[in-house]
Amino acid sequence: MSQPAPEEPNPEVDDRHPLRVLLGGPWGAVESMAPTVLFVLAYFASGSSLAVAVGVALAAAIVLAGIKLARREKPVRVLSGLLGVAVAALFAAYQDDPLGFFEIRVLANILSALAFAGSILIKRPLMGVIIGPVMGTGMRWRQDPDLLKAYSRVTWLWAILSLVRAAIQIPLIQAGQLAWLGATPFLFYGLVAITIAASWWIIKRTLPADHPGIRQPRIPAST
């Protein structure tokens, strides 16, 4: 039987380890933490001026978006980061309360958990949707029963992470602990790192020993 022709190299494929892709390295840490931390620091440094805090957060988000564009990142990634900070900052301004910056993020985490869970039910687990294109497999992994199962299990883990983040923030918001809320990005980045490591472990444990890996979906031959 003739061997299938090798696939053409895809310049869009990220050849880094999946853990590094998802975590983003030092840049990922800055991107995920800077706007929130600067929002809280600016609020206290300015004598509780919400306008200054909102301005600083938006400025940080715009600078980060500009750096992403310079790094030639995909427009959807640039816009998603900018939009997330902008919505939180403007919601805080609308509420005339710095806690609003975090209230809208609690809602976002709850909606994220629902989206993760819903994607599993329709057999399009979001972690596969995210990782597949980055690893160069597109959506072909959906035809691999083992990868579909692995990504489904991992997606449950990320749904739980979203709920954990919401559960941490809700009592801090209710207690008005803005300073502690400003420290949550450091905790959440650590939780994300742990979740990514756990995700990779789950994928490896779920895939059979003879499976070629997430970069090579094993598609059953059609009958």
SVG drawing of the C-alpha trace seen along z (x, -y; Angstrom):
<svg xmlns="http://www.w3.org/2000/svg" viewBox="-25 -62 34 64">
<polyline fill="none" stroke="black" stroke-width="0.4" points="0.0,0.0 1.4,-3.4 2.2,-5.8 0.2,-9.1 2.1,-12.1 3.6,-14.3 1.6,-17.5 3.1,-20.8 4.6,-22.8 2.2,-25.4 3.8,-28.8 1.0,-29.5 1.8,-26.4 3.4,-27.2 6.2,-24.7 6.5,-25.5 5.4,-23.1 1.6,-23.5 2.3,-24.6 4.3,-27.5 1.7,-28.4 -1.1,-28.6 0.8,-30.3 2.5,-32.8 5.7,-33.1 6.8,-36.3 4.8,-38.3 1.7,-36.4 2.1,-37.2 2.4,-41.0 -0.5,-40.9 -2.8,-39.1 -1.9,-41.1 -0.8,-44.6 -4.2,-46.3 -5.9,-45.1 -2.9,-45.7 -2.4,-49.2 -6.1,-50.0 -6.0,-49.4 -2.6,-51.0 -3.7,-54.1 -6.9,-54.3 -5.1,-54.3 -2.2,-56.5 -4.6,-59.1 -6.5,-59.5 -9.4,-57.2 -9.9,-58.9 -11.9,-56.4 -11.3,-58.6 -7.5,-58.2 -7.8,-54.5 -10.0,-54.0 -7.7,-56.1 -4.6,-54.1 -6.2,-50.8 -7.4,-51.8 -4.0,-53.3 -2.3,-50.0 -4.7,-48.0 -4.0,-50.2 -0.2,-50.0 -0.5,-46.2 -2.7,-46.0 -0.1,-48.1 2.7,-45.7 0.6,-42.7 0.1,-44.4 3.9,-45.0 4.4,-41.3 2.0,-40.5 -0.4,-38.7 -3.8,-37.8 -6.3,-40.7 -8.9,-38.6 -6.3,-38.2 -5.5,-41.9 -9.1,-43.0 -10.2,-40.4 -7.6,-41.7 -8.4,-45.3 -12.1,-44.7 -11.9,-42.8 -10.1,-45.6 -12.2,-48.3 -15.5,-46.7 -14.4,-46.3 -13.0,-49.8 -16.1,-51.4 -18.4,-49.3 -16.6,-50.6 -17.0,-54.1 -20.7,-53.5 -21.2,-52.1 -19.1,-54.9 -17.4,-52.2 -14.0,-50.6 -15.5,-47.3 -17.4,-47.3 -14.1,-46.5 -14.2,-43.2 -18.0,-42.6 -18.1,-42.4 -15.2,-39.9 -17.1,-37.7 -19.9,-37.6 -17.4,-36.9 -16.0,-34.0 -19.4,-32.5 -20.3,-32.9 -16.9,-31.3 -17.7,-28.3 -21.1,-27.9 -19.4,-28.2 -16.8,-25.5 -19.5,-23.2 -21.8,-23.8 -19.0,-23.2 -18.5,-19.7 -22.1,-18.9 -22.1,-19.7 -18.8,-17.8 -16.7,-20.8 -14.8,-21.2 -13.3,-24.7 -9.8,-23.6 -9.6,-21.6 -10.9,-24.5 -8.2,-26.7 -5.3,-24.2 -6.0,-22.5 -5.4,-25.4 -2.3,-26.5 -0.8,-23.0 -1.6,-22.9 -4.4,-20.3 -7.3,-22.7 -10.5,-20.9 -9.4,-17.5 -9.0,-16.3 -12.8,-16.0 -12.5,-12.9 -10.1,-11.3 -12.2,-9.7 -9.2,-9.7 -8.4,-13.4 -12.0,-14.3 -12.2,-12.6 -9.0,-14.2 -10.0,-17.7 -13.4,-17.2 -11.9,-16.2 -9.5,-19.2 -12.3,-21.6 -14.1,-20.5 -11.0,-21.5 -11.1,-25.0 -14.7,-25.3 -13.9,-24.6 -11.1,-27.2 -13.5,-29.9 -15.9,-29.1 -13.0,-29.1 -11.9,-32.5 -15.5,-33.8 -15.8,-32.1 -12.6,-33.9 -13.6,-37.3 -17.3,-37.3 -16.6,-37.5 -13.8,-40.0 -16.2,-42.2 -18.9,-41.8 -16.4,-42.8 -15.1,-45.8 -11.5,-44.5 -10.2,-46.4 -6.6,-45.9 -6.9,-42.1 -8.8,-42.1 -5.9,-43.9 -3.6,-41.1 -5.9,-38.4 -4.1,-38.5 -1.0,-37.1 -3.0,-34.2 -5.0,-33.6 -1.8,-33.5 -0.5,-30.8 -3.9,-28.9 -3.7,-29.1 -0.2,-27.7 -1.3,-24.8 -4.4,-24.2 -2.3,-24.2 0.1,-21.7 -2.8,-19.6 -4.4,-19.8 -1.3,-18.4 -1.1,-15.6 -4.8,-14.7 -4.2,-14.7 -1.3,-12.4 -3.1,-10.1 -6.2,-10.0 -4.5,-9.2 -3.5,-5.6 0.2,-4.8 0.5,-4.2 -1.2,-7.6 1.1,-9.8 0.1,-13.0 -2.0,-16.1 -0.2,-17.3 -1.2,-14.1 -4.9,-13.3 -5.5,-9.6 -8.5,-9.6 -10.3,-6.2 -10.4,-4.9 -13.8,-5.4 -15.7,-2.1"/>
</svg>
